[in-house]
Amino acid sequence: MTPHIPSSNPAEGNVKQQGTLRLTSPAFKNGESIPEKYGYTRQNVNPPLQIEGIPRGVHSLVLIMDDPDALEPAGKIWDHWLVWNIPPTVYKIPEGWHPTDATQGTNDFGKIGYGGPHPPDKKHTYLFKLYALDTLLELPSSSTKKEVGGAMNRHILAQTQLAGTFTPI
């Protein structure tokens, strides 16, 4: 399958559905509220996720969670979770996942792994973006979303996103 999603950095902004790839969560429905326990000041564990429709020819998956509503209070889109080189045989990401067969990057809290929702001002929408790639990414865990996006450019076979909201506690 030939990659077909042109962009200078596909990790930025909303993801338009491309292909059969789907991302859902048994903890919340698309566009609905993310349960409090997944918040940064609560249990700070990732919600469970389910992956469907991985196309043929995929060598790895990339998962990015960010908060575009943070642009106003933080001056940037806040990166909460970066995971790449997820094997295409992974169909379920359990709550509190600590992958041993994928690489987690540094979030904007300065920590490797998941950093839960923590809006400083009002209800924010959080995007869980999933990409199916025709390659593995040769990147260190110190890589940023911009670097991950640049490395996966021209390698995306399918993409999808799941949105959830979170209100300050």
Long-range contacts (C-beta under 8 A, 24 or more apart in sequence): 1-55, 1-56, 1-57, 1-134, 1-157, 3-134, 3-154, 3-155, 3-156, 3-157, 4-156, 4-157, 5-156, 5-159, 6-154, 7-153, 8-153, 9-146, 9-149, 9-150, 9-153, 10-131, 10-149, 10-152, 10-153, 10-156, 10-159, 11-62, 11-64, 11-129, 11-145, 11-146, 11-148, 11-149, 11-152, 12-77, 12-145, 12-146, 12-149, 13-68, 14-68, 14-127, 14-161, 15-127, 15-129, 15-130, 15-131, 15-159, 15-160, 15-161, 16-159, 17-159, 17-160, 17-161, 18-156, 18-158, 18-159, 18-160, 19-53, 19-55, 19-132, 19-157, 19-158, 19-159, 19-160, 20-52, 20-53, 20-55, 20-158, 21-51, 21-52, 21-53, 21-54, 21-55, 21-130, 21-132, 21-158, 21-159, 21-160, 22-51, 22-52, 22-53, 22-160, 23-49, 23-50, 23-51, 23-128, 23-130, 23-160, 23-161, 23-162, 24-49, 24-50, 24-52, 24-162, 25-49, 25-50, 25-128, 25-162, 25-164, 26-50, 27-95, 28-164, 30-162, 30-163, 30-164, 31-163, 31-164, 31-165, 32-164, 32-165, 33-164, 33-165, 33-166, 33-167, 34-117, 34-126, 34-164, 34-165, 34-166, 36-169, 38-116, 38-117, 39-116, 39-117, 39-118, 39-166, 39-169, 40-109, 40-115, 40-116, 40-117, 40-118, 41-116, 41-118, 41-169, 42-116, 42-169, 43-96, 43-116, 44-114, 44-115, 44-116, 45-95, 45-96, 45-114, 45-116, 46-81, 46-93, 46-95, 46-96, 46-97, 46-114, 46-116, 47-95, 47-164, 48-92, 48-93, 48-94, 48-95, 49-92, 49-93, 49-128, 49-162, 50-91, 50-92, 50-93, 51-90, 51-91, 51-92, 51-93, 51-130, 52-91, 53-158, 54-88, 54-91, 54-132, 54-158, 55-132, 55-157, 55-158, 57-134, 57-157, 58-88, 58-132, 58-133, 58-134, 58-157, 58-158, 59-88, 59-133, 59-134, 59-135, 59-136, 60-84, 60-85, 60-86, 60-87, 60-88, 60-133, 60-135, 60-136, 60-137, 61-86, 61-87, 61-88, 61-90, 61-130, 61-131, 61-132, 61-133, 62-86, 62-130, 62-131, 62-133, 62-137, 62-148, 62-152, 63-93, 63-128, 63-129, 63-130, 63-131, 64-127, 64-128, 64-129, 64-131, 64-145, 64-148, 65-114, 65-126, 65-127, 65-128, 65-129, 66-126, 66-127, 66-129, 66-145, 67-117, 67-119, 67-124, 67-125, 67-126, 67-127, 68-125, 68-127, 69-119, 69-122, 69-124, 69-125, 70-119, 70-124, 72-121, 73-119, 73-120, 73-121, 74-108, 74-120, 76-108, 78-108, 79-107, 79-108, 79-144, 79-145, 80-107, 80-108, 80-109, 80-114, 80-115, 80-116, 80-117, 80-126, 81-107, 81-113, 81-114, 81-115, 82-106, 82-107, 82-143, 82-144, 82-145, 82-148, 84-137, 84-139, 84-148, 84-152, 85-136, 85-137, 88-132, 103-137, 103-139, 103-141, 104-141, 105-139, 105-141, 105-142, 105-143, 105-144, 105-145, 105-148, 106-141, 106-142, 106-143, 106-144, 112-141, 117-164, 117-166, 119-166, 119-167, 119-168, 120-168, 121-168, 122-167, 122-168, 123-165, 123-166, 123-167, 123-168, 124-165, 124-166, 125-163, 125-164, 125-165, 126-163, 126-164, 126-165, 126-166, 127-161, 127-162, 127-163, 128-161, 128-162, 128-163, 128-164, 129-159, 129-160, 129-161, 130-159, 130-160, 130-161, 130-162, 131-156, 131-158, 131-159, 132-156, 132-157, 132-158, 132-159, 133-157
